[in-house]
Amino acid sequence: MQYRVEGIVIRSIDYGEGNKIITLLTNTHGKVGIVVRGAKKVKSRHGSLAQLFTHGEFLFFRNSGLGTLSHGEIIESHHLLREHLDKAAYSSYAAELVDRALQEEDTGNFIYEQLKACLAAFSEGKDFVVTLALFEMKILVAAGYAPDFDACISCGNESGPMALSVRGGGILCSRCRYKDMEAIELSEGALKLLRLFRQLDMRRLGSIAVKEETKQQLKHIMRALMDTHIGLQLKSRSFLDQMDRYSL
């Protein structure tokens, strides 16, 4: 059966002598695996379609299992994301996160649009930490693990200092803080950002000025949420950690 989809390459691996297998995140069919024959050959007409982060239109045949690409057109090559170390690192993490963290039923058009907007933000040079934190929040929402930041999950209090109970899935006020001694204290700025990110569509992300201290807290919070609720060992995440460690 023949399919025509719009998609983004979120994984690309070598297959045989000159072929590649790509995984697409599509706007209509979730995640799709496709064999791109001859993609590794220098004069391949489909080689560019098999590159990571490529956004394009793909025509393929599939009866069961993997499909086979017959034709494709590039909409956005995202070559800048592959040419700069920092952009490549953050984009690789976003792509791997979608591929590994979400089941087929979670990868609808909404997540497709969020990933497309995330890659565009990285390409445009928007703040990496802020952009990635927002995208991770979208992954948590899609996976059903997004915390409640509106009010204390114990008593319903909406004002005053708050702490995030990662395991409890929401915030605790100062009176209820004792119920989770591992809860992370939230600055006013971090809480405002988390509330915004819970609701904000990535396609509406503008330029947000965030203090370095708040960004670091946001990074710590999102790591705790991802480790607790998603719990995946990702190669791209390890590379980001190395970049931080050595200030690459």
TARAVEN-V370708 format. One record per pair of residues at least 12 apart in sequence whose C-alpha atoms are under 6 Angstrom apart, sorted by the first residue. I is the first residue (numbers start at 1). J is the second residue. D is the distance in whole Angstrom. If there is no record, write none. Layout:
{{I/J/D} {I/J/D}}
//
This chain:
{{1/61/5} {1/62/5} {1/63/6} {2/60/6} {2/61/4} {3/59/6} {3/60/5} {4/58/6} {4/59/4} {5/57/6} {5/58/5} {6/26/6} {6/56/6} {6/57/4} {7/24/6} {7/25/5} {7/26/4} {7/55/6} {7/56/6} {8/24/5} {8/25/5} {8/53/6} {8/54/6} {8/55/4} {9/23/6} {9/24/5} {9/52/5} {9/53/5} {9/54/5} {10/23/6} {10/24/6} {10/52/6} {10/95/5} {11/23/5} {18/38/5} {18/40/5} {18/41/6} {19/36/6} {19/37/5} {19/38/5} {19/39/5} {19/40/6} {20/35/6} {20/36/5} {20/39/6} {21/34/6} {21/35/4} {22/34/5} {27/109/5} {27/112/6} {30/104/6} {30/107/5} {30/108/6} {33/66/5} {34/66/5} {34/67/4} {34/68/5} {35/68/5} {36/69/5} {54/77/5} {54/78/6} {55/75/6} {55/76/5} {56/73/6} {56/74/4} {56/75/5} {57/72/5} {57/73/5} {58/72/4} {59/71/5} {59/72/6} {93/236/5} {93/237/6} {106/142/6} {114/202/6} {117/202/6} {117/203/5} {134/197/6} {147/169/4} {147/170/5} {148/170/4} {149/170/6} {149/171/6} {149/195/6} {152/171/5} {152/172/5} {152/173/6} {153/170/6} {153/171/6} {162/186/6} {163/183/6} {163/184/5} {163/185/4} {163/186/5} {164/183/5} {164/184/5} {165/183/4} {166/225/6} {190/214/6}}
//
